């Protein structure tokens, strides 16, 4: 019986040692897992920040490209329906100078006559209104073309335009 007791005590002692090793390994694994989770969260935050930065830079590049396209279109000019204080809306060529300082416009029906192009200083524009929001457009524009209308507002003048054939 004494031999069995000593053998059992030896086994218990061995199991206690293995248990302590397993507890130590488990604690180390938990610590490593916590460190990994911290690193993972840090990496996730860096990825989110990098993604936001990339999206911001991409949006800025697209905005610059769009501005360049709009600038070219403004210089080249386009045909609009100009709504005036008197008469019906008429087709008008509208364009800007290369420095985008002035907007010019001329009635298409009179382009090849002696009429001069009217010029307005863009730096004096106080407001741009989208939609049918001026008295002129309220009087002459169709409600179904609300998305095709806009107005450039100066202190003493409005240039009320409609994009023709706008969907």
N, C-alpha and C positions, 0 to 999 in steps of 0.2 A: 504494500500500500504506500509506503514511503517513497518508493521509486516512481510509482504512478503519480504521486502528488508532485514530486520534483519535476517530472516530465510535463505535467499539466501546467505547473508554474512557469516552466521554461517556454511552453507554447503561449501562455497568456502574456508573458514578458515579450516574446517575439511579436505577438499580435499587437501589443501596445506600441511597440517600436514601429511596426508597419503602419499602424493607425496614425501615429504621430507623423510619419513620412507622408502618408496620404493627405492628412490635414494640411501639412506644410505645402504639398503639391497643389492641393485645392486652393489654398490661400494665394499661392503664387499665380495660379491660373486665374483666379478672380481678379487679382491685382493687374495681371497682364490684360485681361478682358476689359477692365475699367480703363486702362491706359489706351487700349485699342479703340474703345468707344470714344474716348476723348480725342484721339487722333482722327478718328472717322468724322466726328462732329466738326472738328477744326477744318478738315479737308472739305466737308460739305459746305461750310461757311465760306471758305476760300473759293469753291466752285460757284456758289451763288453770287459772290461778289464779282468774280471774273466774268460770269455770264451776264450780269447786269452791266458791267463795264463794256463788254463786247456788244450787247444790245444797244447801249447808249452810243458807242462809236459807230455802229452800223446805222442807227437811226440818224445820226448827224451826217454821215456820208450820204445817205439817201436824201436827206433834206437839202444838202448842198447840191447834189445832182439835180434834184427837182427845181431848186432855185435857178440853177444854170439853164435848165430847160425852159422855165418860165421867162427868164431874162431874154433868151433867144427869141421866144415867141413874142414878147413885148416889143422887141426891137424890129422884128420882121413884120409885126402887125397882124391884125385879124379883122374880120368883118363882124360888126355887131349891129343890132337894131338900136338906134339912138332914139330915146323918148325925149321929146322936147316940150317946152311949155305951150307951144302952139303946133297945130297940125298933127298928122299921123306919124307913128314911128317910121323911120327910114333907115336903109342900110348905110352904114358909116364905116369907113376905114379908120381904125384906131391903132396907134403905134406910139412907141417911145424913142427918144434919142438913145445913143449908146451908153451914156452916163446915167440913164434913167432919171434925168432931172425934169424932163417935160413930157407930157402926154399930148399927142397931136391927134386931131380927128378931122375928117372931111367927108361930106356927103358924096357917096359913090356916084349918084346921078350927075353930080356937078364936077367930078374929078377931072374931066378932060376939058373943062371950060376955063374961065379965068378966076374961079374961086380960089382963095388961098386956104391953106390948112390952118385951123385954129390951134392955138398952143396954150396949155395950162401948166403952171408950175406945180410939180408934184410935191415939193417941200411944203407947200401951203395947204395940202390936204389935211383936213381936221378929222375926218372919219371916213371909213368905208362901211357901207351898209349892204348886207346880203339880203336879198328878198325884195319884196314890194313894200318899201318902208318910207318912200318920199311921196310928197303930194303928186308929183308928176307921174310916178309909176302907179300910184293908187288910181289915178285918173285914166291912164292909157294902157297899162299892162293887164294881161289876162291872168287870173288867179291860178290857172293850170301851169303857168310858166314861172311860178314863184321861185323855183330853184335856179332858173336861168337868168334872173335879174340881180343886178347890183348897182350901187351908186357910189361915186366918188364925191365927197362933200368938201367944198371950199367955204370960207366964210360968206361969200356972196354969190356962189354958183353951185349947181350940182350937175354932174355928168351921169345921166341915168341910162344904163346900158342893159341890153338883153342878148344873151347868146342865142343866135338863131338856130333853129332845128335841134335845140337841146332836148334830149329824150324825156 
